[in-house]
């Protein structure tokens, strides 16, 4: 069964260190331990972060993840409130990831 992994990316394809303030994320569809689709989306969470307060921003991210059928999030860092929200959504999280975003997703697809 295919999974969708969301990971923040910078313009060079590296993991963007800020999850909740990421300007861009990639959605990777993984099936049979391989990436079958890779789509990068400008989410502008960096500029939207402080506009409506933390609760509204968390809601915005939750809606994005639900709308895109995300099962797993890989990120370098996220705050405790965001982490609790993703746990309550029952999403798998892998934190502390660095380097090339596609390579990170490929490792996760193979079971780490």
PDB file as gemmi writes it, atoms N, CA and C in Angstrom:
CRYST1    1.000    1.000    1.000  90.00  90.00  90.00 P 1                      
ATOM      1  N   UNK A   1       0.839  -1.193   0.000  1.00  0.00           N  
ATOM      2  CA  UNK A   1       0.000   0.000   0.000  1.00  0.00           C  
ATOM      3  C   UNK A   1       0.879   1.250   0.000  1.00  0.00           C  
ATOM      4  N   UNK A   2       0.545   2.186  -0.836  1.00  0.00           N  
ATOM      5  CA  UNK A   2       1.341   3.411  -0.971  1.00  0.00           C  
ATOM      6  C   UNK A   2       1.211   4.289   0.265  1.00  0.00           C  
ATOM      7  N   UNK A   3       2.296   4.981   0.580  1.00  0.00           N  
ATOM      8  CA  UNK A   3       2.324   5.959   1.653  1.00  0.00           C  
ATOM      9  C   UNK A   3       2.713   7.299   1.065  1.00  0.00           C  
ATOM     10  N   UNK A   4       2.285   8.367   1.725  1.00  0.00           N  
ATOM     11  CA  UNK A   4       2.692   9.707   1.317  1.00  0.00           C  
ATOM     12  C   UNK A   4       3.504  10.307   2.461  1.00  0.00           C  
ATOM     13  N   UNK A   5       4.731  10.685   2.127  1.00  0.00           N  
ATOM     14  CA  UNK A   5       5.646  11.280   3.100  1.00  0.00           C  
ATOM     15  C   UNK A   5       5.804  12.755   2.761  1.00  0.00           C  
ATOM     16  N   UNK A   6       5.672  13.598   3.764  1.00  0.00           N  
ATOM     17  CA  UNK A   6       5.857  15.037   3.594  1.00  0.00           C  
ATOM     18  C   UNK A   6       7.168  15.429   4.265  1.00  0.00           C  
ATOM     19  N   UNK A   7       7.990  16.179   3.530  1.00  0.00           N  
ATOM     20  CA  UNK A   7       9.288  16.606   4.047  1.00  0.00           C  
ATOM     21  C   UNK A   7       9.556  18.038   3.580  1.00  0.00           C  
ATOM     22  N   UNK A   8      10.035  18.921   4.459  1.00  0.00           N  
ATOM     23  CA  UNK A   8      10.350  20.284   4.029  1.00  0.00           C  
ATOM     24  C   UNK A   8      11.646  20.289   3.209  1.00  0.00           C  
ATOM     25  N   UNK A   9      11.645  21.049   2.114  1.00  0.00           N  
ATOM     26  CA  UNK A   9      12.815  21.091   1.235  1.00  0.00           C  
ATOM     27  C   UNK A   9      13.238  22.528   0.955  1.00  0.00           C  
ATOM     28  N   UNK A  10      14.543  22.699   0.765  1.00  0.00           N  
ATOM     29  CA  UNK A  10      15.037  24.012   0.378  1.00  0.00           C  
ATOM     30  C   UNK A  10      15.225  24.035  -1.143  1.00  0.00           C  
ATOM     31  N   UNK A  11      15.617  25.174  -1.716  1.00  0.00           N  
ATOM     32  CA  UNK A  11      15.740  25.272  -3.180  1.00  0.00           C  
ATOM     33  C   UNK A  11      16.786  24.338  -3.793  1.00  0.00           C  
ATOM     34  N   UNK A  12      17.686  23.787  -2.961  1.00  0.00           N  
ATOM     35  CA  UNK A  12      18.745  22.901  -3.459  1.00  0.00           C  
ATOM     36  C   UNK A  12      18.426  21.427  -3.254  1.00  0.00           C  
ATOM     37  N   UNK A  13      17.202  21.113  -2.797  1.00  0.00           N  
ATOM     38  CA  UNK A  13      16.813  19.725  -2.591  1.00  0.00           C  
ATOM     39  C   UNK A  13      17.228  19.154  -1.247  1.00  0.00           C  
ATOM     40  N   UNK A  14      17.762  20.001  -0.382  1.00  0.00           N  
ATOM     41  CA  UNK A  14      18.157  19.567   0.958  1.00  0.00           C  
ATOM     42  C   UNK A  14      16.966  19.708   1.909  1.00  0.00           C  
ATOM     43  N   UNK A  15      17.037  19.012   3.029  1.00  0.00           N  
ATOM     44  CA  UNK A  15      15.992  19.139   4.048  1.00  0.00           C  
ATOM     45  C   UNK A  15      16.041  20.554   4.613  1.00  0.00           C  
ATOM     46  N   UNK A  16      14.936  21.264   4.519  1.00  0.00           N  
ATOM     47  CA  UNK A  16      14.779  22.586   5.125  1.00  0.00           C  
ATOM     48  C   UNK A  16      14.701  22.359   6.629  1.00  0.00           C  
ATOM     49  N   UNK A  17      15.518  23.042   7.422  1.00  0.00           N  
ATOM     50  CA  UNK A  17      15.553  22.738   8.864  1.00  0.00           C  
ATOM     51  C   UNK A  17      14.296  23.127   9.644  1.00  0.00           C  
ATOM     52  N   UNK A  18      13.449  23.981   9.074  1.00  0.00           N  
ATOM     53  CA  UNK A  18      12.269  24.459   9.811  1.00  0.00           C  
ATOM     54  C   UNK A  18      11.017  23.789   9.247  1.00  0.00           C  
ATOM     55  N   UNK A  19      10.330  23.017  10.056  1.00  0.00           N  
ATOM     56  CA  UNK A  19       9.092  22.370   9.597  1.00  0.00           C  
ATOM     57  C   UNK A  19       7.950  23.375   9.543  1.00  0.00           C  
ATOM     58  N   UNK A  20       7.566  23.952  10.659  1.00  0.00           N  
ATOM     59  CA  UNK A  20       6.405  24.839  10.718  1.00  0.00           C  
ATOM     60  C   UNK A  20       6.606  26.170  10.031  1.00  0.00           C  
ATOM     61  N   UNK A  21       7.835  26.486   9.682  1.00  0.00           N  
ATOM     62  CA  UNK A  21       8.147  27.731   8.971  1.00  0.00           C  
ATOM     63  C   UNK A  21       8.747  27.440   7.599  1.00  0.00           C  
ATOM     64  N   UNK A  22       8.528  26.243   7.095  1.00  0.00           N  
ATOM     65  CA  UNK A  22       9.084  25.887   5.788  1.00  0.00           C  
ATOM     66  C   UNK A  22       8.369  26.640   4.675  1.00  0.00           C  
ATOM     67  N   UNK A  23       9.112  27.200   3.743  1.00  0.00           N  
ATOM     68  CA  UNK A  23       8.470  27.837   2.603  1.00  0.00           C  
ATOM     69  C   UNK A  23       7.983  26.816   1.568  1.00  0.00           C  
ATOM     70  N   UNK A  24       8.599  25.622   1.574  1.00  0.00           N  
ATOM     71  CA  UNK A  24       8.311  24.622   0.542  1.00  0.00           C  
ATOM     72  C   UNK A  24       8.409  23.228   1.152  1.00  0.00           C  
ATOM     73  N   UNK A  25       7.513  22.343   0.724  1.00  0.00           N  
ATOM     74  CA  UNK A  25       7.580  20.942   1.148  1.00  0.00           C  
ATOM     75  C   UNK A  25       7.500  20.042  -0.084  1.00  0.00           C  
ATOM     76  N   UNK A  26       7.967  18.826   0.093  1.00  0.00           N  
ATOM     77  CA  UNK A  26       7.821  17.817  -0.950  1.00  0.00           C  
ATOM     78  C   UNK A  26       6.867  16.754  -0.433  1.00  0.00           C  
ATOM     79  N   UNK A  27       6.036  16.263  -1.328  1.00  0.00           N  
ATOM     80  CA  UNK A  27       5.170  15.129  -1.050  1.00  0.00           C  
ATOM     81  C   UNK A  27       5.703  13.971  -1.885  1.00  0.00           C  
ATOM     82  N   UNK A  28       6.127  12.928  -1.200  1.00  0.00           N  
ATOM     83  CA  UNK A  28       6.678  11.760  -1.878  1.00  0.00           C  
ATOM     84  C   UNK A  28       5.721  10.595  -1.699  1.00  0.00           C  
ATOM     85  N   UNK A  29       5.263  10.042  -2.807  1.00  0.00           N  
ATOM     86  CA  UNK A  29       4.466   8.822  -2.745  1.00  0.00           C  
ATOM     87  C   UNK A  29       5.444   7.658  -2.822  1.00  0.00           C  
ATOM     88  N   UNK A  30       5.317   6.750  -1.853  1.00  0.00           N  
ATOM     89  CA  UNK A  30       6.222   5.613  -1.754  1.00  0.00           C  
ATOM     90  C   UNK A  30       5.397   4.341  -1.862  1.00  0.00           C  
ATOM     91  N   UNK A  31       5.822   3.460  -2.746  1.00  0.00           N  
ATOM     92  CA  UNK A  31       5.153   2.175  -2.935  1.00  0.00           C  
ATOM     93  C   UNK A  31       6.223   1.117  -3.182  1.00  0.00           C  
ATOM     94  N   UNK A  32       6.091  -0.023  -2.535  1.00  0.00           N  
ATOM     95  CA  UNK A  32       7.074  -1.103  -2.670  1.00  0.00           C  
ATOM     96  C   UNK A  32       8.500  -0.613  -2.437  1.00  0.00           C  
ATOM     97  N   UNK A  33       8.662   0.203  -1.408  1.00  0.00           N  
ATOM     98  CA  UNK A  33       9.960   0.719  -0.966  1.00  0.00           C  
ATOM     99  C   UNK A  33      10.655   1.617  -1.995  1.00  0.00           C  
ATOM    100  N   UNK A  34       9.871   2.216  -2.901  1.00  0.00           N  
ATOM    101  CA  UNK A  34      10.436   3.126  -3.903  1.00  0.00           C  
ATOM    102  C   UNK A  34       9.571   4.375  -4.018  1.00  0.00           C  
ATOM    103  N   UNK A  35      10.211   5.488  -4.334  1.00  0.00           N  
ATOM    104  CA  UNK A  35       9.475   6.724  -4.592  1.00  0.00           C  
ATOM    105  C   UNK A  35       8.844   6.615  -5.977  1.00  0.00           C  
ATOM    106  N   UNK A  36       7.516   6.694  -6.017  1.00  0.00           N  
ATOM    107  CA  UNK A  36       6.817   6.608  -7.296  1.00  0.00           C  
ATOM    108  C   UNK A  36       6.334   7.976  -7.777  1.00  0.00           C  
ATOM    109  N   UNK A  37       6.318   8.967  -6.869  1.00  0.00           N  
ATOM    110  CA  UNK A  37       5.951  10.328  -7.256  1.00  0.00           C  
ATOM    111  C   UNK A  37       6.607  11.300  -6.289  1.00  0.00           C  
ATOM    112  N   UNK A  38       7.081  12.418  -6.806  1.00  0.00           N  
ATOM    113  CA  UNK A  38       7.715  13.466  -5.998  1.00  0.00           C  
ATOM    114  C   UNK A  38       7.161  14.790  -6.474  1.00  0.00           C  
ATOM    115  N   UNK A  39       6.491  15.501  -5.581  1.00  0.00           N  
ATOM    116  CA  UNK A  39       5.897  16.795  -5.937  1.00  0.00           C  
ATOM    117  C   UNK A  39       6.317  17.820  -4.897  1.00  0.00           C  
ATOM    118  N   UNK A  40       6.857  18.941  -5.357  1.00  0.00           N  
ATOM    119  CA  UNK A  40       7.238  20.022  -4.447  1.00  0.00           C  
ATOM    120  C   UNK A  40       6.196  21.131  -4.532  1.00  0.00           C  
ATOM    121  N   UNK A  41       5.804  21.625  -3.354  1.00  0.00           N  
ATOM    122  CA  UNK A  41       4.726  22.608  -3.265  1.00  0.00           C  
ATOM    123  C   UNK A  41       5.195  23.796  -2.417  1.00  0.00           C  
ATOM    124  N   UNK A  42       4.987  24.995  -2.917  1.00  0.00           N  
ATOM    125  CA  UNK A  42       5.251  26.207  -2.134  1.00  0.00           C  
ATOM    126  C   UNK A  42       4.096  26.388  -1.152  1.00  0.00           C  
ATOM    127  N   UNK A  43       4.368  26.152   0.130  1.00  0.00           N  
ATOM    128  CA  UNK A  43       3.326  26.279   1.154  1.00  0.00           C  
ATOM    129  C   UNK A  43       3.385  27.629   1.872  1.00  0.00           C  
ATOM    130  N   UNK A  44       4.520  28.292   1.806  1.00  0.00           N  
ATOM    131  CA  UNK A  44       4.700  29.627   2.414  1.00  0.00           C  
ATOM    132  C   UNK A  44       4.430  29.654   3.913  1.00  0.00           C  
ATOM    133  N   UNK A  45       4.699  28.550   4.600  1.00  0.00           N  
ATOM    134  CA  UNK A  45       4.466  28.520   6.039  1.00  0.00           C  
ATOM    135  C   UNK A  45       5.373  29.497   6.766  1.00  0.00           C  
ATOM    136  N   UNK A  46       6.484  29.878   6.153  1.00  0.00           N  
ATOM    137  CA  UNK A  46       7.372  30.861   6.771  1.00  0.00           C  
ATOM    138  C   UNK A  46       6.680  32.212   6.916  1.00  0.00           C  
ATOM    139  N   UNK A  47       6.031  32.668   5.859  1.00  0.00           N  
ATOM    140  CA  UNK A  47       5.364  33.975   5.924  1.00  0.00           C  
ATOM    141  C   UNK A  47       3.999  33.898   6.611  1.00  0.00           C  
ATOM    142  N   UNK A  48       3.376  32.725   6.613  1.00  0.00           N  
ATOM    143  CA  UNK A  48       2.057  32.573   7.233  1.00  0.00           C  
ATOM    144  C   UNK A  48       2.131  32.284   8.739  1.00  0.00           C  
ATOM    145  N   UNK A  49       3.287  31.869   9.222  1.00  0.00           N  
ATOM    146  CA  UNK A  49       3.433  31.381  10.598  1.00  0.00           C  
ATOM    147  C   UNK A  49       2.878  32.336  11.643  1.00  0.00           C  
ATOM    148  N   UNK A  50       3.209  33.599  11.554  1.00  0.00           N  
ATOM    149  CA  UNK A  50       2.830  34.549  12.604  1.00  0.00           C  
ATOM    150  C   UNK A  50       1.586  35.372  12.275  1.00  0.00           C  
ATOM    151  N   UNK A  51       0.897  35.045  11.202  1.00  0.00           N  
ATOM    152  CA  UNK A  51      -0.242  35.864  10.796  1.00  0.00           C  
ATOM    153  C   UNK A  51      -1.488  35.675  11.653  1.00  0.00           C  
ATOM    154  N   UNK A  52      -1.814  34.449  12.010  1.00  0.00           N  
ATOM    155  CA  UNK A  52      -3.088  34.188  12.673  1.00  0.00           C  
ATOM    156  C   UNK A  52      -2.963  33.556  14.057  1.00  0.00           C  
ATOM    157  N   UNK A  53      -1.769  33.411  14.576  1.00  0.00           N  
ATOM    158  CA  UNK A  53      -1.586  32.742  15.849  1.00  0.00           C  
ATOM    159  C   UNK A  53      -1.277  31.268  15.650  1.00  0.00           C  
ATOM    160  N   UNK A  54      -0.724  30.677  16.696  1.00  0.00           N  
ATOM    161  CA  UNK A  54      -0.246  29.294  16.623  1.00  0.00           C  
ATOM    162  C   UNK A  54      -1.346  28.291  16.294  1.00  0.00           C  
ATOM    163  N   UNK A  55      -2.507  28.422  16.930  1.00  0.00           N  
ATOM    164  CA  UNK A  55      -3.597  27.467  16.690  1.00  0.00           C  
ATOM    165  C   UNK A  55      -4.049  27.457  15.245  1.00  0.00           C  
ATOM    166  N   UNK A  56      -4.186  28.625  14.665  1.00  0.00           N  
ATOM    167  CA  UNK A  56      -4.605  28.723  13.261  1.00  0.00           C  
ATOM    168  C   UNK A  56      -3.539  28.162  12.328  1.00  0.00           C  
ATOM    169  N   UNK A  57      -2.274  28.415  12.651  1.00  0.00           N  
ATOM    170  CA  UNK A  57      -1.191  27.901  11.814  1.00  0.00           C  
ATOM    171  C   UNK A  57      -1.137  26.375  11.876  1.00  0.00           C  
ATOM    172  N   UNK A  58      -1.276  25.826  13.069  1.00  0.00           N  
ATOM    173  CA  UNK A  58      -1.304  24.365  13.210  1.00  0.00           C  
ATOM    174  C   UNK A  58      -2.475  23.778  12.420  1.00  0.00           C  
ATOM    175  N   UNK A  59      -3.602  24.446  12.480  1.00  0.00           N  
ATOM    176  CA  UNK A  59      -4.784  24.004  11.737  1.00  0.00           C  
ATOM    177  C   UNK A  59      -4.520  24.025  10.229  1.00  0.00           C  
ATOM    178  N   UNK A  60      -3.851  25.054   9.763  1.00  0.00           N  
ATOM    179  CA  UNK A  60      -3.508  25.180   8.341  1.00  0.00           C  
ATOM    180  C   UNK A  60      -2.642  23.994   7.897  1.00  0.00           C  
ATOM    181  N   UNK A  61      -1.652  23.653   8.710  1.00  0.00           N  
ATOM    182  CA  UNK A  61      -0.758  22.541   8.382  1.00  0.00           C  
ATOM    183  C   UNK A  61      -1.514  21.219   8.443  1.00  0.00           C  
ATOM    184  N   UNK A  62      -2.349  21.040   9.460  1.00  0.00           N  
ATOM    185  CA  UNK A  62      -3.138  19.805   9.573  1.00  0.00           C  
ATOM    186  C   UNK A  62      -4.027  19.624   8.351  1.00  0.00           C  
ATOM    187  N   UNK A  63      -4.680  20.688   7.919  1.00  0.00           N  
ATOM    188  CA  UNK A  63      -5.546  20.605   6.734  1.00  0.00           C  
ATOM    189  C   UNK A  63      -4.744  20.220   5.499  1.00  0.00           C  
ATOM    190  N   UNK A  64      -3.569  20.821   5.327  1.00  0.00           N  
ATOM    191  CA  UNK A  64      -2.714  20.480   4.189  1.00  0.00           C  
ATOM    192  C   UNK A  64      -2.372  18.983   4.211  1.00  0.00           C  
ATOM    193  N   UNK A  65      -1.968  18.485   5.367  1.00  0.00           N  
ATOM    194  CA  UNK A  65      -1.583  17.075   5.483  1.00  0.00           C  
ATOM    195  C   UNK A  65      -2.767  16.151   5.206  1.00  0.00           C  
ATOM    196  N   UNK A  66      -3.931  16.490   5.720  1.00  0.00           N  
ATOM    197  CA  UNK A  66      -5.130  15.684   5.470  1.00  0.00           C  
ATOM    198  C   UNK A  66      -5.537  15.746   3.995  1.00  0.00           C  
ATOM    199  N   UNK A  67      -5.528  16.941   3.430  1.00  0.00           N  
ATOM    200  CA  UNK A  67      -5.919  17.110   2.027  1.00  0.00           C  
ATOM    201  C   UNK A  67      -5.015  16.325   1.074  1.00  0.00           C  
ATOM    202  N   UNK A  68      -3.755  16.119   1.472  1.00  0.00           N  
ATOM    203  CA  UNK A  68      -2.796  15.418   0.619  1.00  0.00           C  
ATOM    204  C   UNK A  68      -2.553  13.969   1.069  1.00  0.00           C  
ATOM    205  N   UNK A  69      -3.381  13.484   1.980  1.00  0.00           N  
ATOM    206  CA  UNK A  69      -3.347  12.079   2.424  1.00  0.00           C  
ATOM    207  C   UNK A  69      -1.973  11.655   2.940  1.00  0.00           C  
ATOM    208  N   UNK A  70      -1.329  12.544   3.691  1.00  0.00           N  
ATOM    209  CA  UNK A  70      -0.003  12.274   4.231  1.00  0.00           C  
ATOM    210  C   UNK A  70      -0.101  11.258   5.370  1.00  0.00           C  
ATOM    211  N   UNK A  71       0.801  10.263   5.351  1.00  0.00           N  
ATOM    212  CA  UNK A  71       0.875   9.245   6.397  1.00  0.00           C  
ATOM    213  C   UNK A  71       2.067   9.468   7.325  1.00  0.00           C  
ATOM    214  N   UNK A  72       3.100  10.162   6.803  1.00  0.00           N  
ATOM    215  CA  UNK A  72       4.359  10.278   7.525  1.00  0.00           C  
ATOM    216  C   UNK A  72       4.960  11.654   7.276  1.00  0.00           C  
ATOM    217  N   UNK A  73       5.596  12.194   8.321  1.00  0.00           N  
ATOM    218  CA  UNK A  73       6.294  13.466   8.214  1.00  0.00           C  
ATOM    219  C   UNK A  73       7.745  13.237   8.607  1.00  0.00           C  
ATOM    220  N   UNK A  74       8.657  13.722   7.792  1.00  0.00           N  
ATOM    221  CA  UNK A  74      10.083  13.697   8.117  1.00  0.00           C  
ATOM    222  C   UNK A  74      10.535  15.144   8.201  1.00  0.00           C  
ATOM    223  N   UNK A  75      11.243  15.487   9.263  1.00  0.00           N  
ATOM    224  CA  UNK A  75      11.677  16.869   9.444  1.00  0.00           C  
ATOM    225  C   UNK A  75      12.918  16.902  10.317  1.00  0.00           C  
ATOM    226  N   UNK A  76      13.629  18.001  10.222  1.00  0.00           N  
ATOM    227  CA  UNK A  76      14.780  18.186  11.088  1.00  0.00           C  
ATOM    228  C   UNK A  76      14.320  18.530  12.498  1.00  0.00           C  
ATOM    229  N   UNK A  77      13.372  19.458  12.590  1.00  0.00           N  
ATOM    230  CA  UNK A  77      12.931  19.934  13.909  1.00  0.00           C  
ATOM    231  C   UNK A  77      11.485  20.412  13.826  1.00  0.00           C  
ATOM    232  N   UNK A  78      10.770  20.262  14.927  1.00  0.00           N  
ATOM    233  CA  UNK A  78       9.459  20.893  15.092  1.00  0.00           C  
ATOM    234  C   UNK A  78       9.224  21.110  16.577  1.00  0.00           C  
ATOM    235  N   UNK A  79       8.411  22.084  16.896  1.00  0.00           N  
ATOM    236  CA  UNK A  79       8.121  22.391  18.285  1.00  0.00           C  
ATOM    237  C   UNK A  79       7.219  21.353  18.927  1.00  0.00           C  
ATOM    238  N   UNK A  80       7.141  21.353  20.259  1.00  0.00           N  
ATOM    239  CA  UNK A  80       6.341  20.359  20.968  1.00  0.00           C  
ATOM    240  C   UNK A  80       4.850  20.425  20.644  1.00  0.00           C  
ATOM    241  N   UNK A  81       4.310  21.616  20.399  1.00  0.00           N  
ATOM    242  CA  UNK A  81       2.893  21.734  20.054  1.00  0.00           C  
ATOM    243  C   UNK A  81       2.589  21.078  18.717  1.00  0.00           C  
ATOM    244  N   UNK A  82       3.449  21.313  17.758  1.00  0.00           N  
ATOM    245  CA  UNK A  82       3.275  20.702  16.435  1.00  0.00           C  
ATOM    246  C   UNK A  82       3.429  19.182  16.536  1.00  0.00           C  
ATOM    247  N   UNK A  83       4.402  18.752  17.288  1.00  0.00           N  
ATOM    248  CA  UNK A  83       4.629  17.315  17.469  1.00  0.00           C  
ATOM    249  C   UNK A  83       3.403  16.644  18.088  1.00  0.00           C  
ATOM    250  N   UNK A  84       2.816  17.280  19.098  1.00  0.00           N  
ATOM    251  CA  UNK A  84       1.599  16.735  19.726  1.00  0.00           C  
ATOM    252  C   UNK A  84       0.447  16.669  18.727  1.00  0.00           C  
ATOM    253  N   UNK A  85       0.329  17.699  17.906  1.00  0.00           N  
ATOM    254  CA  UNK A  85      -0.747  17.714  16.921  1.00  0.00           C  
ATOM    255  C   UNK A  85      -0.586  16.551  15.933  1.00  0.00           C  
ATOM    256  N   UNK A  86       0.623  16.343  15.427  1.00  0.00           N  
ATOM    257  CA  UNK A  86       0.851  15.261  14.474  1.00  0.00           C  
ATOM    258  C   UNK A  86       0.628  13.892  15.126  1.00  0.00           C  
ATOM    259  N   UNK A  87       1.022  13.760  16.390  1.00  0.00           N  
ATOM    260  CA  UNK A  87       0.752  12.517  17.122  1.00  0.00           C  
ATOM    261  C   UNK A  87      -0.746  12.292  17.231  1.00  0.00           C  
ATOM    262  N   UNK A  88      -1.504  13.351  17.515  1.00  0.00           N  
ATOM    263  CA  UNK A  88      -2.956  13.197  17.648  1.00  0.00           C  
ATOM    264  C   UNK A  88      -3.594  12.833  16.305  1.00  0.00           C  
ATOM    265  N   UNK A  89      -2.931  13.191  15.204  1.00  0.00           N  
ATOM    266  CA  UNK A  89      -3.410  12.821  13.872  1.00  0.00           C  
ATOM    267  C   UNK A  89      -2.954  11.404  13.493  1.00  0.00           C  
ATOM    268  N   UNK A  90      -2.187  10.804  14.379  1.00  0.00           N  
ATOM    269  CA  UNK A  90      -1.641   9.449  14.172  1.00  0.00           C  
ATOM    270  C   UNK A  90      -0.732   9.351  12.957  1.00  0.00           C  
ATOM    271  N   UNK A  91       0.051  10.394  12.756  1.00  0.00           N  
ATOM    272  CA  UNK A  91       1.032  10.391  11.676  1.00  0.00           C  
ATOM    273  C   UNK A  91       2.374   9.930  12.227  1.00  0.00           C  
ATOM    274  N   UNK A  92       3.077   9.124  11.456  1.00  0.00           N  
ATOM    275  CA  UNK A  92       4.431   8.743  11.835  1.00  0.00           C  
ATOM    276  C   UNK A  92       5.312   9.969  11.660  1.00  0.00           C  
ATOM    277  N   UNK A  93       6.272  10.153  12.574  1.00  0.00           N  
ATOM    278  CA  UNK A  93       7.192  11.278  12.488  1.00  0.00           C  
ATOM    279  C   UNK A  93       8.620  10.772  12.612  1.00  0.00           C  
ATOM    280  N   UNK A  94       9.473  11.314  11.782  1.00  0.00           N  
ATOM    281  CA  UNK A  94      10.903  11.058  11.868  1.00  0.00           C  
ATOM    282  C   UNK A  94      11.584  12.405  11.954  1.00  0.00           C  
ATOM    283  N   UNK A  95      12.176  12.686  13.108  1.00  0.00           N  
ATOM    284  CA  UNK A  95      12.799  13.984  13.345  1.00  0.00           C  
ATOM    285  C   UNK A  95      14.317  13.847  13.351  1.00  0.00           C  
ATOM    286  N   UNK A  96      14.980  14.960  13.158  1.00  0.00           N  
ATOM    287  CA  UNK A  96      16.437  14.977  13.155  1.00  0.00           C  
ATOM    288  C   UNK A  96      17.046  14.635  11.810  1.00  0.00           C  
ATOM    289  N   UNK A  97      16.225  14.594  10.756  1.00  0.00           N  
ATOM    290  CA  UNK A  97      16.749  14.239   9.434  1.00  0.00           C  
ATOM    291  C   UNK A  97      17.461  15.434   8.812  1.00  0.00           C  
ATOM    292  N   UNK A  98      18.524  15.155   8.072  1.00  0.00           N  
ATOM    293  CA  UNK A  98      19.304  16.183   7.390  1.00  0.00           C  
ATOM    294  C   UNK A  98      19.776  15.632   6.054  1.00  0.00           C  
ATOM    295  N   UNK A  99      20.284  16.517   5.214  1.00  0.00           N  
ATOM    296  CA  UNK A  99      20.859  16.091   3.947  1.00  0.00           C  
ATOM    297  C   UNK A  99      19.877  16.200   2.802  1.00  0.00           C  
ATOM    298  N   UNK A 100      20.150  15.446   1.756  1.00  0.00           N  
ATOM    299  CA  UNK A 100      19.323  15.460   0.566  1.00  0.00           C  
ATOM    300  C   UNK A 100      17.944  14.872   0.887  1.00  0.00           C  
ATOM    301  N   UNK A 101      16.890  15.627   0.601  1.00  0.00           N  
ATOM    302  CA  UNK A 101      15.533  15.224   0.988  1.00  0.00           C  
ATOM    303  C   UNK A 101      15.098  13.918   0.315  1.00  0.00           C  
ATOM    304  N   UNK A 102      15.392  13.753  -0.968  1.00  0.00           N  
ATOM    305  CA  UNK A 102      15.006  12.512  -1.658  1.00  0.00           C  
ATOM    306  C   UNK A 102      15.728  11.310  -1.064  1.00  0.00           C  
ATOM    307  N   UNK A 103      16.994  11.474  -0.715  1.00  0.00           N  
ATOM    308  CA  UNK A 103      17.741  10.372  -0.104  1.00  0.00           C  
ATOM    309  C   UNK A 103      17.158  10.012   1.257  1.00  0.00           C  
ATOM    310  N   UNK A 104      16.731  11.014   2.028  1.00  0.00           N  
ATOM    311  CA  UNK A 104      16.090  10.751   3.322  1.00  0.00           C  
ATOM    312  C   UNK A 104      14.829   9.921   3.105  1.00  0.00           C  
ATOM    313  N   UNK A 105      13.996  10.335   2.144  1.00  0.00           N  
ATOM    314  CA  UNK A 105      12.753   9.613   1.875  1.00  0.00           C  
ATOM    315  C   UNK A 105      13.050   8.196   1.376  1.00  0.00           C  
ATOM    316  N   UNK A 106      14.058   8.047   0.536  1.00  0.00           N  
ATOM    317  CA  UNK A 106      14.416   6.706   0.060  1.00  0.00           C  
ATOM    318  C   UNK A 106      14.818   5.795   1.216  1.00  0.00           C  
ATOM    319  N   UNK A 107      15.578   6.327   2.176  1.00  0.00           N  
ATOM    320  CA  UNK A 107      15.952   5.535   3.367  1.00  0.00           C  
ATOM    321  C   UNK A 107      14.715   5.147   4.175  1.00  0.00           C  
ATOM    322  N   UNK A 108      13.800   6.103   4.357  1.00  0.00           N  
ATOM    323  CA  UNK A 108      12.563   5.804   5.084  1.00  0.00           C  
ATOM    324  C   UNK A 108      11.727   4.753   4.346  1.00  0.00           C  
ATOM    325  N   UNK A 109      11.708   4.835   3.026  1.00  0.00           N  
ATOM    326  CA  UNK A 109      10.941   3.887   2.221  1.00  0.00           C  
ATOM    327  C   UNK A 109      11.468   2.467   2.380  1.00  0.00           C  
ATOM    328  N   UNK A 110      12.775   2.366   2.575  1.00  0.00           N  
ATOM    329  CA  UNK A 110      13.389   1.040   2.749  1.00  0.00           C  
ATOM    330  C   UNK A 110      13.341   0.578   4.202  1.00  0.00           C  
ATOM    331  N   UNK A 111      12.672   1.349   5.048  1.00  0.00           N  
ATOM    332  CA  UNK A 111      12.582   0.964   6.462  1.00  0.00           C  
ATOM    333  C   UNK A 111      13.688   1.535   7.301  1.00  0.00           C  
ATOM    334  N   UNK A 112      14.194   2.672   6.873  1.00  0.00           N  
ATOM    335  CA  UNK A 112      15.231   3.476   7.535  1.00  0.00           C  
ATOM    336  C   UNK A 112      16.489   3.275   6.815  1.00  0.00           C  
TER     337      UNK A 112                                                      
END                                                                             
